[in-house]
Amino acid sequence: MRRLLPVVPLVLVALGAPATAADRSGASSPHLDVRATPRSAFPPAMVLVTGQLVGGDDLEEFYCPALEWDWGDGGRSVQESDCPPFDVDTRMARRFSSRHAFHEPGYYEIRLTLRRGDRRIAAGVVAVSVGIVQDQEVKAWASLP
């Protein structure tokens, strides 16, 4: 005589971070490179900061992000765009720039953060010095005739 055993469905739950678009598709995510020009100046200094998404694929996750500029001097700027919907032929913007005036001497860390909704998708930092003379510059000036 055969006995029938009840079949119990097995449900596995994986805990962890949700997969990003790059994880699901095998595509690679770009990284954010941030640069400033000039990196050293005397006040008042007008600095151009450029962020560029380098490498990776054009993913919807990086399409039309909100930009948050933290200038390191207590100032912040937020920039949001109104973009058409993403589709497979969409080319995403990879270069972002903004200018900021520094009126006081000091070292400033400028941070650019890219966001989609409440999520941070990329961030980068660059440092600038305003009105601060480096030791090497002082030695070079001292040696001038």
N, C-alpha and C positions, 0 to 999 in steps of 0.2 A: 504494500500500500504506500502510495506517494503522499508526502506531506507538502502542502503549499505554504510557502513562506510569504509573508506580506512584503511588498516592495515599498521601500521607504525612499522617497526622492532625496537626493543629496544636493544641498545648496552650499556653494562655497562663496564666501565673502572675502574679498581682498581689501585690506585697509591700506591707505597711502594717499599720496597726492593725486589729484585727478590728472589724467593724461592731457597733454597739450596737443595742439594740432600737429606739431612736429613729431610727437611721439606716435600718434596714430597713423600718420602718412609716411613716415620714414624721412620726411623732409628735415632740413637742418634750420635752426633758428639763427638769425643774425645777432651780432653783439653791437653795443653802442660805444663808439669812440668819440670822446669830447675833447675839443681843442680851443685854445683862446689866443687872440691876437690883439695887442701885444701881451706877452706873459709877464712883462715887467715894465712899469711906467711911473711917471710922476703925476700927482693929482693936479687938477682933475683928470682922470684917465677914462677915456671911452674905450671899452673893451668889446670886441666882437667874439662871441662864443658860438661855435659850430658843433653840432652833434651829427654823427653819421652812422647809420646802420651798415655794418660791414659784414660781408659774407652772408651765408644762409640763403634761404629761398624767400620768395614773396608770399608770405603767409597772411591769412586774414587776421590772425592774432596781432600782427604788427601794422595793419592797415589803419590809417587815419587815427593815430593815437592822440590823446590829450597830452600837452607838454607842460611840465612844471619846471620852472627855472627857480632855483634857490641860489641867490647871489652871494650868500656868505656874509653879507653886511646887514642882515635883518630884512632885506627886501625879497619879495617873491613875485613871480609873474606866472600866470596860467594862460594857456592858449588852447582853445578848442576849435576844431574845424567841423564844417558841415560837408560831409563827403557822400558821393553816390554809393549805392550798395556795392559790396565786393563781389566780383565774379572771377572765373578762372583766367580771364584775359587782363585783369586789373594789374597795373604796375603801381606798387606802393611808393610813397615818398621815402627817400632814404637820407635826406639831408635837411637839417633844421638849424636855423640860426636866429640869434637875437643880440642886441647891443645893450650895454648897461654902463652907466657912469659911476665911477668910484671917486668920492670926494675926499676921503680920509686915508692917510697912510695905513698900511697893514697888509697882512697876508690873508687872502680870501680863497676859500674853497667853493667853487661854483659847481652845483649839482644839477644835472638835467635828468628828469625822470619822465619816462613815457608810460602812460596809463591807458587801459581799456576799462571803462567803468571804474570800479574801486580797486582793480588789480594793477599792480606794478608789473609791467612787462619787460622793462629795461631801464638801466640807470648808469650814469657815468659821472665822473668828477674830474675837474681840472683846477689847478691852483694858479693864482696870479699874485704878484706882489706889487703894491702901489706905494711909491715914495720910500722904498727901503733899498738902500744901497748894499749890494753884496760885497763881502770882503775882497774878492778878486777884482771887482770894479774899482774899489778904493785903492788897491795896490797899483792897478793900471794907471789911474789918474795921478797918483803920487809920483810915478816914474816919468811922467810927461815933462818935457823941458819947459 
